[in-house]
């Protein structure tokens, strides 16, 4: 998606060859106009797949997932990373290691919100090593739901996550695929 690539080049900040900050438009301050365009692209890619549920993980994927859910006219469910006092024990659970936070989370989704008759599209902001996506895939499988595929905003194609997930036969569509990034050479797209 050319618009997204241009925005990454304009406003993304490279911290090092592994970390790209896009918090000025994606995962802290959100550019809703850009989110609408991304949702339209996910609709173009998956609109004929019978999606009736969008699944994401808190917190950065929620904004894009909500606008995508609006396009698909379906509910958005997000996996929680933290326990709360009002959470039921009747949940699907998976472990996810966050590279960014160097922490492992038990992510959960209430069994009330994922069912065997659901056709689920996963939406997330980043795909790098694939841990978050693997965790979400596990939740969908535990529910017995059908996984339509995954829509990713930014994929670091030089890291193993995308290939690992695709090798399982899962359809992954990324709006921007980064081939390499470095302070010296900048960002190169696939």
KOLDRENMAR-504215 format. One record per residue: residue number from 0; residue in three letters; x, y, z of N, C-alpha, C in turn. Coordinates in Angstrom, 2 decimals. Atoms other than C-alpha are relative to their C-alpha. Layout:
N
ATOM pos code     n_x     n_y     n_z    ca_x    ca_y    ca_z     c_x     c_y     c_z
ATOM NUM  ALA       X       Y       Z       X       Y       Z       X       Y       Z
...
This chain:
190
ATOM pos code     n_x     n_y     n_z    ca_x    ca_y    ca_z     c_x     c_y     c_z
ATOM   0  UNK    0.86   -1.17    0.00    0.00    0.00    0.00    0.91    1.24    0.00
ATOM   1  UNK   -0.94   -1.11    0.21    1.86    3.01   -1.32   -0.15    1.12    1.03
ATOM   2  UNK    0.26   -1.06   -0.97    0.21    5.55    1.01    0.66   -0.32    1.34
ATOM   3  UNK   -0.60    0.41   -1.26    1.36    3.59    4.06    1.53    0.03   -0.08
ATOM   4  UNK   -1.46   -0.03    0.17    4.91    3.16    2.71    0.52    1.43    0.07
ATOM   5  UNK   -0.41   -1.42   -0.01    5.15    6.92    2.12   -0.06    0.56    1.41
ATOM   6  UNK    0.14   -0.49   -1.37    3.94    7.59    5.66    1.10   -0.56    0.90
ATOM   7  UNK   -1.09    0.60   -0.77    6.48    5.17    7.13    1.30    0.75   -0.27
ATOM   8  UNK   -1.23   -0.72    0.37    9.28    6.91    5.22    0.01    1.42    0.55
ATOM   9  UNK    0.09   -1.39   -0.45    8.03   10.36    6.21    0.05    0.13    1.52
ATOM  10  UNK    0.17   -0.20   -1.45    7.14    9.85    9.88    0.53   -1.12    0.88
ATOM  11  UNK   -0.57    1.08   -0.80    8.65    6.54   10.97    1.38    0.38    0.50
ATOM  12  UNK   -1.31   -0.29   -0.58   11.69    6.73   13.23    0.72   -1.30    0.27
ATOM  13  UNK   -0.81    1.19   -0.23   14.36    4.07   13.07    0.79    0.17    1.29
ATOM  14  UNK   -0.78   -0.01   -1.24   15.76    3.33   16.52    1.29   -0.77   -0.23
ATOM  15  UNK   -1.14    0.81    0.41   18.08    0.62   15.18   -0.48   -0.92   -1.12
ATOM  16  UNK    0.37    0.87    1.13   18.01   -2.17   12.58   -1.14   -0.96    0.32
ATOM  17  UNK    1.11    0.88   -0.39   15.25   -3.99   14.53   -1.27    0.75    0.39
ATOM  18  UNK    1.14   -0.72   -0.57   12.99   -1.26   15.91   -0.33    1.25   -0.83
ATOM  19  UNK    0.55   -1.11    0.75   10.84    1.14   13.88   -1.14    0.60    0.81
ATOM  20  UNK    1.07   -0.68   -0.74    8.75    3.68   15.81   -0.95    0.66   -0.98
ATOM  21  UNK    1.05   -0.61    0.82    5.50    4.60   14.11   -1.13    0.51    0.90
ATOM  22  UNK    1.01   -0.41   -0.97    3.75    5.91   17.18   -0.65    1.34   -0.31
ATOM  23  UNK    0.62   -1.28    0.34    3.04    9.31   15.59   -1.24   -0.16   -0.89
ATOM  24  UNK    1.18    0.20    0.85    0.43    7.75   13.27   -0.67   -1.35    0.15
ATOM  25  UNK    0.57    1.35   -0.06   -0.15    4.08   14.15   -0.32   -0.50    1.39
ATOM  26  UNK    0.26    0.68   -1.25    0.23    2.93   17.70    0.14    0.81    1.29
ATOM  27  UNK    0.27   -0.83   -1.18    0.01    5.86   20.06   -0.94    1.12   -0.45
ATOM  28  UNK    0.90   -0.94    0.67   -1.36    8.78   18.06   -0.46   -0.71   -1.27
ATOM  29  UNK    0.53    0.76    1.13   -3.66    7.31   15.42   -0.55    0.93   -1.07
ATOM  30  UNK    0.50   -0.76    1.15   -4.29    8.80   11.97   -1.21   -0.75   -0.55
ATOM  31  UNK    1.24    0.71    0.34   -7.91    7.78   11.47   -0.24   -0.02   -1.50
ATOM  32  UNK    0.13    0.01    1.47   -7.92    8.81    7.80    0.84   -1.10   -0.62
ATOM  33  UNK   -0.86    1.09    0.48   -5.00    6.45    7.18   -0.59   -1.35    0.40
ATOM  34  UNK    0.62    1.25   -0.45   -6.74    3.75    9.25   -1.16   -0.38   -0.92
ATOM  35  UNK    1.11    0.27    0.91   -9.81    4.09    7.01    0.50   -0.58   -1.32
ATOM  36  UNK   -0.57    0.51    1.25   -7.64    3.56    3.92    0.53   -1.42    0.18
ATOM  37  UNK   -0.50    1.35   -0.26   -6.00    0.52    5.51   -1.16   -0.99    0.12
ATOM  38  UNK    1.18    0.85   -0.13   -9.42   -0.90    6.43   -0.60   -0.30   -1.38
ATOM  39  UNK    0.49    0.21    1.37  -10.53   -0.41    2.81    0.86   -1.03   -0.73
ATOM  40  UNK   -0.91    0.96    0.65   -7.46   -2.34    1.65   -0.21   -1.41    0.55
ATOM  41  UNK    0.29    1.33   -0.56   -8.16   -5.20    4.08   -1.33   -0.52   -0.54
ATOM  42  UNK    1.28    0.40    0.60  -11.74   -5.24    2.74    0.23   -0.48   -1.44
ATOM  43  UNK   -0.29    0.41    1.37  -10.39   -5.41   -0.83    0.64   -1.40   -0.01
ATOM  44  UNK   -0.73    1.27   -0.04   -8.14   -8.33    0.14   -0.84   -1.16    0.52
ATOM  45  UNK    0.72    1.09   -0.69  -10.55  -10.33    2.34   -1.52    0.12   -0.06
ATOM  46  UNK    1.43   -0.28   -0.02  -14.02   -8.95    1.59   -0.88   -1.11   -0.53
ATOM  47  UNK    0.81    1.09    0.56  -15.17  -12.05   -0.29    0.18   -1.31    0.77
ATOM  48  UNK   -0.34    1.21   -0.76  -14.12  -14.51    2.46   -1.02   -0.35    1.09
ATOM  49  UNK    1.04    0.32   -0.98  -17.27  -14.44    4.62    0.40    0.29    1.45
ATOM  50  UNK   -0.46   -0.34   -1.35  -15.52  -12.86    7.62   -1.19    0.47    0.83
ATOM  51  UNK    1.04   -0.48   -0.92  -17.89  -12.48   10.57    0.56    0.38    1.36
ATOM  52  UNK   -0.64   -0.39   -1.25  -15.35  -11.73   13.31    1.42    0.45   -0.30
ATOM  53  UNK   -1.37   -0.49    0.08  -12.17   -9.66   13.53    0.63   -0.26    1.36
ATOM  54  UNK   -0.72    0.25   -1.24   -9.58  -10.68   16.14    1.33    0.73   -0.03
ATOM  55  UNK   -1.29   -0.66   -0.15   -6.63   -8.62   17.37    0.49   -0.20    1.43
ATOM  56  UNK   -0.57    0.09   -1.34   -4.46   -8.27   20.45    0.16    1.41    0.53
ATOM  57  UNK   -0.19   -1.35   -0.53   -4.33   -5.33   22.82    1.47    0.37   -0.01
ATOM  58  UNK    0.90   -1.12    0.14   -3.41   -2.62   22.42    0.12    0.60   -1.40
ATOM  59  UNK   -0.25   -0.76    1.24   -1.86   -1.35   19.18   -0.84   -0.43   -1.19
ATOM  60  UNK    0.79    0.46    1.13   -3.96   -3.46   16.82   -1.46    0.41    0.05
ATOM  61  UNK    1.44   -0.23   -0.18   -7.31   -2.34   18.21   -0.55    1.07   -0.94
ATOM  62  UNK    0.50   -1.07    0.85   -7.66    0.91   16.25   -0.25   -0.45   -1.43
ATOM  63  UNK    0.14    0.47    1.38   -7.05   -0.62   12.82   -1.07   -1.09   -0.07
ATOM  64  UNK    1.00    1.07   -0.01   -9.14   -3.66   13.76   -1.41    0.57    0.06
ATOM  65  UNK    1.34   -0.59   -0.11  -12.10   -1.45   14.72   -0.48    0.58   -1.32
ATOM  66  UNK    0.41   -0.55    1.29  -12.14    0.41   11.42   -0.19   -1.11   -1.03
ATOM  67  UNK    0.18    1.14    0.90  -11.71   -2.90    9.59   -1.32   -0.71    0.31
ATOM  68  UNK    1.28    0.59   -0.39  -14.62   -4.36   11.57   -1.17    0.80   -0.52
ATOM  69  UNK    1.06   -0.86    0.54  -16.70   -1.38   10.48   -0.21   -0.29   -1.49
ATOM  70  UNK    0.12    0.33    1.43  -15.94   -2.19    6.81   -0.68   -1.35   -0.19
ATOM  71  UNK    0.55    1.35    0.12  -16.82   -5.86    7.35   -1.37   -0.13    0.67
ATOM  72  UNK    1.28    0.02   -0.74  -19.87   -4.95    9.48   -0.07   -1.20    0.95
ATOM  73  UNK   -0.06    1.12   -0.93  -18.80   -7.44   12.13    0.67    0.43    1.30
ATOM  74  UNK   -0.64   -0.33   -1.28  -17.68   -7.45   15.77    1.52   -0.15   -0.06
ATOM  75  UNK   -1.44    0.09   -0.20  -14.07   -6.93   16.78    0.23   -0.52    1.41
ATOM  76  UNK   -0.36    0.59   -1.29  -12.66   -9.07   19.59    1.49    0.23    0.18
ATOM  77  UNK   -1.44   -0.10   -0.22   -9.32   -8.36   21.20    0.42   -0.88    1.15
ATOM  78  UNK   -0.59    0.84   -1.04   -7.17  -10.74   23.20    0.62    0.92    1.04
ATOM  79  UNK   -0.53   -0.79   -1.11   -6.34   -9.30   26.60    1.33   -0.58    0.46
ATOM  80  UNK   -1.31    0.43   -0.50   -2.80   -9.41   27.95    0.05   -0.07    1.52
ATOM  81  UNK   -0.06   -0.08   -1.46   -3.62   -8.78   31.59   -1.28   -0.52    0.62
ATOM  82  UNK    1.16    0.47   -0.75   -5.92  -10.40   34.09   -0.71    1.19    0.64
ATOM  83  UNK    0.76   -1.01   -0.73   -8.70   -8.31   35.55   -0.94   -0.72    0.96
ATOM  84  UNK    0.84    0.61   -1.02  -10.97   -8.93   38.53   -1.34   -0.47   -0.56
ATOM  85  UNK    1.32    0.37    0.54  -14.10   -9.14   36.36    0.09   -1.02   -1.14
ATOM  86  UNK   -0.16    0.95    1.10  -12.67  -11.64   33.86   -0.42   -1.40    0.44
ATOM  87  UNK    0.43    1.37   -0.22  -14.25  -15.05   33.68    1.19   -0.95   -0.17
ATOM  88  UNK   -1.02    1.04    0.21  -12.14  -18.19   33.87   -0.31   -0.84   -1.24
ATOM  89  UNK    0.43    0.74    1.17  -14.04  -19.50   30.83    0.58    0.65   -1.25
ATOM  90  UNK   -0.72   -0.71    1.05  -11.41  -18.32   28.34    0.89   -0.95   -0.80
ATOM  91  UNK   -1.07    0.61    0.77   -9.14  -19.45   25.56    1.28    0.74    0.37
ATOM  92  UNK   -1.25   -0.61   -0.44   -5.50  -18.82   26.52    1.15   -0.46   -0.88
ATOM  93  UNK   -1.22    0.32    0.73   -2.19  -18.69   24.69    1.12    0.87    0.56
ATOM  94  UNK   -1.16   -0.77   -0.45    1.32  -17.52   25.59    0.60    0.74   -1.19
ATOM  95  UNK   -0.61   -0.83    1.03    2.91  -14.68   23.61    1.18    0.74    0.60
ATOM  96  UNK   -1.17   -0.75   -0.44    6.41  -13.30   23.99    0.13    1.27   -0.83
ATOM  97  UNK   -0.16   -1.28    0.66    6.77   -9.61   23.19    1.48    0.34   -0.10
ATOM  98  UNK   -1.38   -0.41    0.23   10.12   -8.74   21.62    0.21    1.42    0.51
ATOM  99  UNK   -0.12   -1.41   -0.36    9.49   -5.03   22.20    0.09    0.20    1.51
ATOM 100  UNK    0.02   -0.16   -1.46    8.74   -5.41   25.92    0.82   -1.06    0.72
ATOM 101  UNK   -0.76    1.12   -0.57   10.86   -8.56   26.47   -0.75   -0.62    1.17
ATOM 102  UNK    0.88    0.55   -1.03    7.97  -10.07   28.39   -0.92   -1.03   -0.65
ATOM 103  UNK    0.95    1.00    0.49    5.79  -13.15   28.00   -1.35    0.24    0.68
ATOM 104  UNK    1.36   -0.24   -0.47    2.04  -12.64   28.32   -0.84   -1.25   -0.19
ATOM 105  UNK    1.08    0.95    0.24   -0.85  -15.04   28.78   -1.13    0.81   -0.60
ATOM 106  UNK    1.11   -0.74    0.62   -3.34  -13.67   26.26   -1.26   -0.84    0.11
ATOM 107  UNK    1.27    0.71   -0.18   -7.00  -14.54   26.70   -1.11    0.66   -0.79
ATOM 108  UNK    1.26   -0.45    0.60  -10.32  -14.28   24.91   -1.10   -0.83    0.63
ATOM 109  UNK    1.14    0.71   -0.58  -13.61  -15.16   26.55   -0.61   -0.95   -1.03
ATOM 110  UNK    0.65    0.98    0.88  -15.25  -18.26   25.10   -1.36    0.50   -0.50
ATOM 111  UNK    1.26   -0.61    0.46  -18.39  -16.10   24.76    0.15    0.64   -1.37
ATOM 112  UNK   -0.21   -0.84    1.17  -16.79  -14.25   21.84    0.64   -0.68   -1.20
ATOM 113  UNK   -0.52    0.78    1.13  -15.17  -16.93   19.65   -0.71   -1.34   -0.02
ATOM 114  UNK    0.81    1.22    0.11  -17.26  -19.83   18.36    0.43   -0.81   -1.22
ATOM 115  UNK   -0.36    0.85    1.14  -16.82  -22.77   15.98   -0.56    0.46   -1.34
ATOM 116  UNK    0.58   -0.46    1.27  -19.09  -21.13   13.37    0.58    1.33   -0.47
ATOM 117  UNK   -0.60   -1.29    0.40  -16.96  -17.95   13.23    1.02   -0.19   -1.12
ATOM 118  UNK   -1.02   -0.11    1.05  -14.90  -17.03   10.18    0.82    1.23    0.36
ATOM 119  UNK   -0.79   -1.03   -0.68  -12.09  -15.01   11.72    1.11    0.55   -0.89
ATOM 120  UNK   -1.12   -0.70    0.62   -9.77  -12.43   10.21    0.79    0.65    1.13
ATOM 121  UNK   -0.88   -0.61   -0.99   -6.83  -11.51   12.43    0.57    1.29   -0.60
ATOM 122  UNK   -0.60   -1.28    0.41   -5.67   -7.89   12.21    1.02    0.39    1.07
ATOM 123  UNK   -1.00   -0.47   -0.96   -2.45   -6.64   13.81    0.87    1.07   -0.64
ATOM 124  UNK   -0.80   -1.12    0.50   -0.12   -3.67   13.52    1.35   -0.46   -0.55
ATOM 125  UNK   -1.34    0.43    0.43    3.24   -5.49   13.22    0.08   -1.52   -0.07
ATOM 126  UNK   -0.40    1.40    0.06    4.54   -8.89   12.18    1.52   -0.01   -0.14
ATOM 127  UNK   -1.46    0.08    0.02    8.19   -9.55   13.02    0.41   -1.46    0.22
ATOM 128  UNK   -0.36    1.38   -0.30    9.03  -12.80   14.79   -1.21   -0.93   -0.01
ATOM 129  UNK    1.22    0.79    0.16    5.41  -13.96   14.66   -0.64   -0.49    1.28
ATOM 130  UNK    0.53    0.53   -1.26    4.78  -14.61   18.36   -1.44    0.42    0.25
ATOM 131  UNK    1.37   -0.45   -0.23    1.65  -12.46   18.65   -0.97   -0.67   -0.96
ATOM 132  UNK    0.87    0.64    0.99    0.21  -13.85   15.44   -0.19   -1.48    0.30
ATOM 133  UNK    0.13    1.42   -0.38    0.95  -17.44   16.52   -0.96   -0.16    1.17
ATOM 134  UNK    0.91    0.06   -1.14   -0.83  -16.76   19.80   -1.44    0.19   -0.40
ATOM 135  UNK    1.36   -0.24    0.47   -3.89  -15.37   18.03   -0.52   -1.18   -0.82
ATOM 136  UNK    0.37    1.19    0.78   -3.93  -18.30   15.59   -0.40   -1.13    0.95
ATOM 137  UNK    0.29    1.04   -0.99   -3.86  -20.65   18.59   -1.39    0.20    0.62
ATOM 138  UNK    1.32   -0.28   -0.58   -6.93  -18.93   20.10   -1.12   -0.38   -0.98
ATOM 139  UNK    1.00    0.32    1.01   -8.86  -19.28   16.83   -0.15   -1.52   -0.12
ATOM 140  UNK    0.05    1.47    0.10   -7.94  -22.97   16.58   -0.64   -0.63    1.23
ATOM 141  UNK    0.60    0.53   -1.23   -8.85  -23.62   20.22   -1.51    0.17    0.00
ATOM 142  UNK    1.44   -0.25    0.08  -12.28  -22.14   19.53   -0.68   -0.88   -1.05
ATOM 143  UNK    0.56    0.79    1.09  -12.73  -24.44   16.53   -0.52    0.87   -1.13
ATOM 144  UNK    0.44   -0.93    1.04  -13.32  -21.36   14.36    0.85   -0.17   -1.25
ATOM 145  UNK   -0.73    0.05    1.27  -12.21  -21.01   10.73    0.84    1.25   -0.13
ATOM 146  UNK   -0.89   -1.13    0.17   -9.18  -18.78   10.23    0.07    0.36   -1.48
ATOM 147  UNK   -0.02   -0.48    1.38   -9.64  -16.78    7.02    1.41    0.42   -0.38
ATOM 148  UNK   -1.35   -0.47    0.25   -6.19  -15.21    7.32    0.35    1.11    0.96
ATOM 149  UNK   -0.48   -1.09   -0.85   -4.25  -12.34    8.83    0.32    1.21   -0.86
ATOM 150  UNK   -0.32   -1.27    0.62   -4.09   -8.72    7.78    0.96    0.75    0.91
ATOM 151  UNK   -1.05   -0.65   -0.78   -0.92   -7.01    8.95    0.27    1.38   -0.58
ATOM 152  UNK   -0.31   -1.34    0.49   -0.17   -3.30    8.74    1.44    0.03   -0.50
ATOM 153  UNK   -1.42   -0.04    0.37    3.65   -3.55    8.73    0.66   -1.33    0.32
ATOM 154  UNK   -0.74    1.25   -0.19    5.64   -6.74    8.24    1.48    0.26   -0.18
ATOM 155  UNK   -1.45   -0.03    0.13    9.36   -6.87    8.90    0.38   -1.31   -0.69
ATOM 156  UNK   -0.19    1.22    0.79    9.96   -9.37    6.10    1.39   -0.61    0.19
ATOM 157  UNK   -1.33    0.51   -0.27   13.62   -9.73    7.11    0.06   -0.80    1.30
ATOM 158  UNK    0.09    0.83   -1.20   12.50  -11.40   10.36   -0.87   -1.21   -0.33
ATOM 159  UNK    0.56    1.29    0.41   11.13  -14.97   10.41   -1.52   -0.17    0.13
ATOM 160  UNK    1.41    0.22   -0.30    7.49  -14.43   11.48   -0.89   -0.26   -1.20
ATOM 161  UNK    0.86    0.16    1.17    5.85  -14.03    8.09    0.18   -1.34   -0.67
ATOM 162  UNK   -0.27    1.29    0.64    7.53  -17.07    6.57   -0.49   -1.15    0.88
ATOM 163  UNK    0.42    1.05   -0.93    6.82  -19.15    9.69   -1.52   -0.20   -0.06
ATOM 164  UNK    1.47    0.09    0.03    3.09  -18.35    9.59   -0.48   -0.47   -1.38
ATOM 165  UNK    0.40    0.42    1.36    2.78  -18.69    5.79    0.31   -1.47   -0.24
ATOM 166  UNK   -0.36    1.41    0.20    4.53  -22.08    5.93   -1.02   -0.95    0.62
ATOM 167  UNK    1.08    0.80   -0.59    1.56  -23.31    8.01   -1.25    0.02   -0.88
ATOM 168  UNK    1.14   -0.08    0.91   -0.72  -22.58    5.06   -0.97    1.12    0.32
ATOM 169  UNK    0.85   -1.12   -0.40   -2.12  -19.41    6.63    0.24    1.17   -0.95
ATOM 170  UNK   -0.09   -1.17    0.89   -2.87  -16.52    4.30    0.35    1.24    0.83
ATOM 171  UNK   -0.42   -1.23   -0.66   -1.00  -13.40    5.44    0.13    1.07   -1.06
ATOM 172  UNK   -0.06   -1.14    0.90   -1.52  -10.08    3.67    0.50    1.20    0.79
ATOM 173  UNK   -0.60   -1.14   -0.69    0.73   -7.22    4.78   -0.06    1.23   -0.89
ATOM 174  UNK    0.16   -1.23    0.78    0.11   -3.63    3.67    1.33    0.64   -0.35
ATOM 175  UNK   -1.37   -0.47    0.29    3.81   -2.72    3.88    0.95   -1.09    0.49
ATOM 176  UNK   -0.98    1.03   -0.36    6.60   -5.31    3.83    1.39    0.62   -0.10
ATOM 177  UNK   -1.33   -0.59   -0.07   10.00   -4.05    4.94    1.05   -1.08   -0.25
ATOM 178  UNK   -1.06    0.96    0.35   12.94   -5.87    3.31    1.21    0.18    0.91
ATOM 179  UNK   -1.13   -0.29   -0.88   15.59   -4.14    5.43   -0.17    1.41    0.55
ATOM 180  UNK   -0.02   -1.35   -0.56   16.11   -1.16    7.66    1.26    0.17    0.83
ATOM 181  UNK   -1.19   -0.33   -0.77   19.18    0.49    9.07    0.14    1.52    0.04
ATOM 182  UNK   -0.24   -1.43   -0.16   20.24    3.91   10.29    0.75    0.53   -1.22
ATOM 183  UNK   -0.83   -0.43    1.13   22.78    4.08    7.45   -0.75    0.04   -1.33
ATOM 184  UNK    0.64    0.14    1.31   20.63    2.93    4.54   -1.50    0.29   -0.02
ATOM 185  UNK    1.43   -0.29   -0.05   17.12    3.75    5.74   -0.85   -1.25   -0.12
ATOM 186  UNK    0.98    1.08    0.11   14.07    1.61    5.05   -0.17   -0.39   -1.46
ATOM 187  UNK    0.22    0.55    1.35   13.77   -0.62    1.97   -1.19   -0.95    0.06
ATOM 188  UNK    1.19    0.84    0.05   10.48   -2.27    1.04    0.18   -1.14   -0.98
ATOM 189  UNK    0.01    1.15    0.90    9.91   -5.64   -0.60   -0.67    0.41   -1.29
